[in-house]
């Protein structure tokens, strides 16, 4: 007489998780031992899920807070130095890529975009955006604009952009001025509406 | 675990934190501090390791907040970061020292378990078995996800889970106590 084959734990776990084979499903329907084992596996899972949460013995928030502050400062420094580097590269690009003869119209456009960007940056700084409390929606807009600004700065800081497509540089500076202008708008609105 | 923050609130807090609002970041930290630590505690060997994973997780969250676009649960995203940090630590430890394939009987130092029998039985599992059981049965990870996270095959994850349940049955049946 052959021995009855029962479901293995792996097969029963698969069944518990909704993936069991047709054979094990049929077998469990008629086998009290395997049905009992399946129930036990379900109970253990329920008990595991009901275990209480642990509370960290020490508060690690001060470390995280200081790191977050440091990141923000580094980001500002990076953006500022990126601007300086980009400005230096404008000089280089104009000297190397452009002809020395009378300024081409695109050079004038570049100079104008850079000047606009500088003006907007100065205006934004005067509004002290880092000292303001923002609502969630406004903060979302600001974060999105700052992310885009960081992307533009990264592109301006990339030498490949300058070598491959010098004309794109003016467009990037224009985009930068536009993003800064939008940030000024957001913060100016906060000042006028909320008086913050 | 269900997300402790409603999605709209999570989105708002993340946006503010991304804009540099430290109070919003602290709100996020406080909301997920315990779930992250609990997960880390289950996936690492000691309470100190779990604390380090908690810190590393939130440092990574600070750096990468812009990657969460609000399309899925914030807890799901933070949990993935935490599990990855814990597994990196596990892999480092594994390189440093030999881990028995069989589940051990060593006690884990640190916390006082509140449900003695199941806690004690969990503690007797090897780090790898405990991680598989916790990720699959509690956190709801699939075997494919566990395999990817832990650098093993799907079938190995399945057999680890089965082996761990066999051990738990044996130990819970013995009335394991600390």
Boltz contact constraints between the chains, C-beta under 6 A:
constraints:
  - contact:
      token1: [A, 9]
      token2: [B, 162]
      max_distance: 6.0
  - contact:
      token1: [A, 9]
      token2: [B, 165]
      max_distance: 6.0
  - contact:
      token1: [A, 9]
      token2: [B, 166]
      max_distance: 6.0
  - contact:
      token1: [A, 10]
      token2: [B, 158]
      max_distance: 6.0
  - contact:
      token1: [A, 10]
      token2: [B, 162]
      max_distance: 6.0
  - contact:
      token1: [A, 13]
      token2: [B, 162]
      max_distance: 6.0
  - contact:
      token1: [A, 45]
      token2: [B, 137]
      max_distance: 6.0
  - contact:
      token1: [A, 47]
      token2: [B, 118]
      max_distance: 6.0
  - contact:
      token1: [A, 48]
      token2: [B, 137]
      max_distance: 6.0
  - contact:
      token1: [A, 48]
      token2: [B, 138]
      max_distance: 6.0
  - contact:
      token1: [A, 49]
      token2: [B, 138]
      max_distance: 6.0
  - contact:
      token1: [A, 51]
      token2: [B, 115]
      max_distance: 6.0
  - contact:
      token1: [A, 52]
      token2: [B, 114]
      max_distance: 6.0
  - contact:
      token1: [A, 53]
      token2: [B, 34]
      max_distance: 6.0
  - contact:
      token1: [A, 53]
      token2: [B, 38]
      max_distance: 6.0
  - contact:
      token1: [A, 54]
      token2: [B, 37]
      max_distance: 6.0
  - contact:
      token1: [A, 54]
      token2: [B, 38]
      max_distance: 6.0
  - contact:
      token1: [A, 54]
      token2: [B, 41]
      max_distance: 6.0
  - contact:
      token1: [A, 54]
      token2: [B, 111]
      max_distance: 6.0
  - contact:
      token1: [A, 55]
      token2: [B, 34]
      max_distance: 6.0
  - contact:
      token1: [A, 56]
      token2: [B, 37]
      max_distance: 6.0
  - contact:
      token1: [A, 56]
      token2: [B, 51]
      max_distance: 6.0
  - contact:
      token1: [A, 56]
      token2: [B, 54]
      max_distance: 6.0
  - contact:
      token1: [A, 60]
      token2: [B, 54]
      max_distance: 6.0
  - contact:
      token1: [A, 60]
      token2: [B, 55]
      max_distance: 6.0
  - contact:
      token1: [A, 61]
      token2: [B, 29]
      max_distance: 6.0
  - contact:
      token1: [A, 63]
      token2: [B, 55]
      max_distance: 6.0
  - contact:
      token1: [A, 64]
      token2: [B, 58]
      max_distance: 6.0
  - contact:
      token1: [A, 67]
      token2: [B, 59]
      max_distance: 6.0
  - contact:
      token1: [A, 68]
      token2: [B, 25]
      max_distance: 6.0
  - contact:
      token1: [A, 68]
      token2: [B, 62]
      max_distance: 6.0
  - contact:
      token1: [A, 72]
      token2: [B, 20]
      max_distance: 6.0
  - contact:
      token1: [A, 134]
      token2: [B, 19]
      max_distance: 6.0
  - contact:
      token1: [A, 136]
      token2: [B, 12]
      max_distance: 6.0
  - contact:
      token1: [A, 136]
      token2: [B, 15]
      max_distance: 6.0
  - contact:
      token1: [A, 136]
      token2: [B, 16]
      max_distance: 6.0
  - contact:
      token1: [A, 139]
      token2: [B, 15]
      max_distance: 6.0
  - contact:
      token1: [A, 139]
      token2: [B, 16]
      max_distance: 6.0
  - contact:
      token1: [A, 139]
      token2: [B, 19]
      max_distance: 6.0
  - contact:
      token1: [A, 140]
      token2: [B, 15]
      max_distance: 6.0
  - contact:
      token1: [A, 142]
      token2: [B, 19]
      max_distance: 6.0
  - contact:
      token1: [A, 143]
      token2: [B, 15]
      max_distance: 6.0
  - contact:
      token1: [A, 143]
      token2: [B, 18]
      max_distance: 6.0
  - contact:
      token1: [A, 143]
      token2: [B, 19]
      max_distance: 6.0
  - contact:
      token1: [A, 147]
      token2: [B, 66]
      max_distance: 6.0
